[in-house]
Amino acid sequence: MIKKVKETILVFSKKDIFIIIPIINEGPVIKGVIKEIISAGYQNIIVVDDGSTDNTVSVLKGQDIIYLKHAINRGKGAATKTGFEAAKILGAEIAVTIDGDGQHEVKDIERLVKPIVKEGYDVILGSRDFGSGEVPSYKVVANMIGNFFVWVFYGLYVKDSQSGLRAYSKKALRLIDTKTDRYEYDGEVIREIKVNKLKYKEIPISVKYTAHSMSKTNKQGFVNGIKTLIKMALFD
């Protein structure tokens, strides 16, 4: 009887999984990212355009996706939350967030989803290998600082507090309630994991930094990093 109940709970198909992609000005690469995700068998793709001013809108015309757009740039956190709300309304059992600049490997999505399906985890955090030499040195340092302050403010230490590749169960989608809209959002999720006693796990993921991803001016920098720390302190 117990075995049967477990089998019922743990069986999902890819149609139950929603892929959320928060983007801004990803016109040169987003079509390729979507194509790769569809090729991997995922049918539900929510693209949240956070006020793009390039050709992103025209590139996405005709794509088999759910397209949502913020009229103005509100921040990565706000775009992700919009995607979460849409996924909940559409009945997602699992939601996966992935960056739209092509730095993540789509094959890693399944690796993040499996612990939720097979082991009952609520949140799976993708963790980049900062010792591989593939991650720029300034990002390694920024992540170390971010991890430290997430631990100080929220009381939970993780290896990659700023990763954009994460998977969430239906329970996590229901319970996580973040307040911030920009890059501090990633760290705030860690707080929500602790506050709501969500079962989480970190999974190593691959990452590739391209000329496009490295050229993005909206990525986290020193000044934005200071602003992020201030907001983390305020919302602690």
C-alpha positions, 0 to 999 in steps of 0.5 A, a space after each residue: 500500500 505504501 509503495 503504491 502511494 509513493 508511486 502515485 506521488 512521485 510520477 510526473 511527466 514533462 508536461 507537468 514541468 514549467 520552465 521559467 525564463 526571466 529575460 531582458 535584451 536577450 534577442 541574439 540568443 533567446 531563440 536558441 535557448 528556447 529551441 534547445 529546451 523544446 528539443 529536450 521535450 519540455 512543452 511549457 515555457 514561460 518567458 517573462 520579458 522584463 522591459 527589453 528594448 532590443 529586438 527580443 519581442 520580434 525574435 519571440 514572435 511565433 515561438 511556442 511559448 507563453 510570453 509575458 512582458 513587463 512594460 518597464 524593467 522591474 528586475 530579475 526577481 520581479 520577472 521570476 515572480 511573475 513567472 511563478 504566478 503564471 506557473 501556479 495558475 496554469 497548474 505546474 507541479 514543478 517549476 524550473 528557472 533558467 537564465 535566458 542568456 544561454 549560460 546554462 546547459 538544458 540537460 541539467 534541468 532533468 538532473 534538478 527535477 529528479 530529486 523532487 520527483 524521486 526523493 521528495 525535495 522541495 527546492 533544488 539549487 543548481 551549484 556552479 563549480 567555482 574551482 573549474 576555471 570556467 567561472 570568471 574570477 570576479 564572479 567567484 569572489 562575488 559569489 563567496 561574498 554573496 554566500 557569506 552574507 546570505 548566511 549572516 542575514 538568513 542563517 543558511 549557508 549554500 555554495 551558490 546563492 546567486 545561481 539562476 538554475 533552480 527547481 521548485 516543487 508545487 509546495 515550494 511555489 505555494 510557500 515561497 513569498 519574496 519581497 524584493 525585485 532585483 538580484 537580492 531575490 536569489 538570496 531571499 529564496 534561501 531565507 524562504 527555504 529556511 523559514 518554511 522548512 523546505 527540503 532542499 539540495 544543491 546539485 552541481 551544474 555546468 555553465 558556459 560564459 559567452 561573449 553575449 552573457 559577459 557583455 550584459 550591462 544589467 548583470 550583477 556588478 560591484 555597485 549593484 552588489 552593494 545595493 543588494 546587500 543593503 536590501 538584504 539587510 533591510 528585508 531580513 
